[in-house]
Amino acid sequence: MTRVIITRGLDPAFGFLHADKPGRMSLSYDALELLRSALTGADMQWMAARTLRKDDFATFDGGIVRLSSEVARDSQQRCFASDTDQGI
């Protein structure tokens, strides 16, 4: 997203919805907000269609639990493939 913004001659750090902070690509985050509902919907459909297993998650210090990198990567690829199909 940031590459597209820069290619169009815009400053990815100058946002409208997200506060400008040093090092933050606020406009990139703003642009992703436009896609958030479609991405979330595609991800929820993907999650509902599969059975999650214990090894689909990774545990980190402090009790933090996240999707494993493999499952997260698969989810991301399916979301963006779904968005491409919908013309988003």
C-alpha positions in Angstrom: 0.0 0.0 0.0 2.8 2.4 0.9 4.5 1.8 -2.4 1.3 2.7 -4.3 0.9 5.9 -2.3 4.5 6.9 -3.0 4.2 6.0 -6.7 1.2 8.3 -6.9 3.3 11.2 -5.5 1.7 11.3 -2.1 3.4 11.4 1.3 2.5 8.1 3.2 3.3 9.8 6.5 0.6 12.5 6.1 -2.7 10.9 7.3 -6.2 12.0 7.8 -7.7 9.4 10.1 -4.5 8.3 11.9 -2.4 10.8 13.8 0.9 11.8 12.3 3.9 10.5 14.3 7.5 10.2 13.3 8.1 6.9 11.4 4.3 6.1 11.1 2.9 5.7 7.6 -0.4 7.3 8.6 -1.8 7.6 5.1 -1.0 3.9 4.5 -3.0 3.0 7.6 -5.8 5.3 6.4 -6.0 3.5 3.0 -6.1 0.1 4.7 -9.1 1.3 6.7 -11.1 1.4 3.4 -10.3 -2.3 2.9 -10.8 -3.4 6.5 -14.4 -4.6 6.4 -13.7 -6.7 3.2 -10.5 -8.1 4.6 -12.2 -9.0 7.9 -15.2 -10.6 6.2 -13.0 -12.7 4.0 -10.9 -13.7 7.0 -13.9 -14.6 9.0 -15.3 -16.8 6.2 -11.9 -18.6 6.0 -11.8 -19.1 9.7 -15.4 -20.5 9.8 -14.6 -23.0 7.1 -11.7 -24.6 8.9 -11.2 -26.3 12.2 -8.4 -24.7 14.3 -5.9 -27.0 16.0 -3.6 -26.3 18.9 -0.6 -26.2 16.5 -2.3 -23.4 14.6 -1.2 -21.1 17.4 2.1 -19.9 18.8 2.6 -18.9 22.4 5.0 -16.2 23.4 6.5 -14.8 26.7 3.9 -13.1 28.9 1.1 -15.4 27.8 0.7 -13.9 24.4 -1.0 -16.3 21.9 -1.1 -15.6 18.2 -1.8 -17.4 15.0 1.2 -19.4 13.8 3.2 -17.7 11.0 2.0 -20.4 8.6 -1.7 -19.9 9.4 -1.4 -16.1 9.4 0.3 -16.2 6.0 -2.4 -18.5 4.6 -5.1 -16.2 6.0 -3.4 -13.1 4.5 -3.0 -14.8 1.1 -6.7 -15.8 1.0 -7.9 -12.4 2.1 -6.0 -10.6 -0.6 -7.0 -13.2 -3.2 -10.6 -12.7 -2.2 -10.3 -8.9 -2.5 -8.8 -9.2 -5.9 -11.7 -11.3 -7.0 -14.1 -8.7 -5.7 -12.3 -5.9 -7.5 -11.2 -4.2 -4.2 
